[in-house]
Amino acid sequence: MNLKQKIGKRILFVAVNITGIFLFISVNMLIIPEIQERKFIAKMKDGIEIDTISDSSKEINILKKQVALLNKKIDRFTPGSAFLTINTTENTFRLYKNNEIIWKGKCSTGSFVQLEVDSTKSWIFETPKGVLTVKNKITDPVWKKPDWAFIEEGLPVPSQNHSSRYERGVLGDYALALGDGYLIHGTLYQRLLGMPVTHGCIRLSDEDLEIIYKNMQVGSKVFIY
């Protein structure tokens, strides 16, 4: 082997070694750290996902328990027998039996009109809200007109038992007394159902009134809101 060949062989050896060193540095200083970083990030992501799923499961279980407790409370407060709900904002009703809606429809509730006689006497025609109870069930009810009914018409107020106070055929075939003069009854003005036009009573159509009358008993609850 001549001198020229020896020099060429040494140059090739050096070049190969330099390339190897470069590759070693690249792998150790650039590629391996990047792979490790990616693995670390992946681990973090996996951990976060697992923790998130775990936290979500815990929250769902807590919510399920809370819903179950609320359902038990509702069952305690909700009568098993028939009861009625009245929405005075929408002027609608729902009749429930065994906690299921068996009938619903429109009604009319208090107008919130204020009738003033003088500075000492006035009425606001609103339907009372809260939990009321059916005190009595009446067939062919007769309306005993209160004082405001005469004042509203500009008539003199008669004595309490005067015959002019009693009016038949204006409350429908049935009525359910809720106390303090408030009734669930029928109406001659069925076209106004769904509107707040009453003096505080709850008006229903003939069909709705009959169904409610037959399903509700003395002691049945009426939830008005």
C-alpha positions, 0 to 999 in steps of 0.5 A: 500500500503506497502513501497515497492509499494510506492517507486516503484510508485514514481520512475515511476512518476519521470521517466515519468516526466524526459521523458516528460522534455526530450521530451519538451527540444527536441521539443523546442530546436531541432525540432521546430528550425529545422522546422522554419529554413526549413520554412525560407529556403523554403521562401527564395527559393520561394522568389528567384524563384519569383524574378527570374521569375519576372526579367526574364519576365522583361528582355524578355519584354525588348528584345521583345521591342528591337527586334520590334524596330530593325524590324522597322528599318530593314523595313525602310532600306529594299526596298519593291521592288526587291533587291539583296544581294551579299556575296563576302566571300561565292560568293553567291547571294540572290534575295528578293522581298517583303522582301522574298527570291525568288531566290538564287545561286552562283556568282563570285566576285573580285579575289583581284589579284593586277596588277602592271604596275609600281610604279605609276599605279596598279589595285586591282581586288575587288568588291566594298562593300556597298549599290549600285544602278542599274544605267542602264539595258542593253540587249546584252551588249558589253564589252568595254575593259579597259586598264588593260585588254590589260596590263594583256595580254601583249598587247599595250593599244589602244586609248579609242575608238579603235575598239579592245576595243569592244568585243561582246558575253562575258558578256551574254545576259544581264547586270546591270550597278552599276556605275564606270564600275562595272556590274552584267553580265553573263560569258563564264566560268560558271564552275568557279561560286562560286569562286572569279575570276573576275576583280570586276564585279559580274558574274552569270549563264545564268538562274540566270542572266535572273531572276535577270534582269527581277526582278530588275529595274533601281534604285533597290538596290544591297547590297554587303558585 
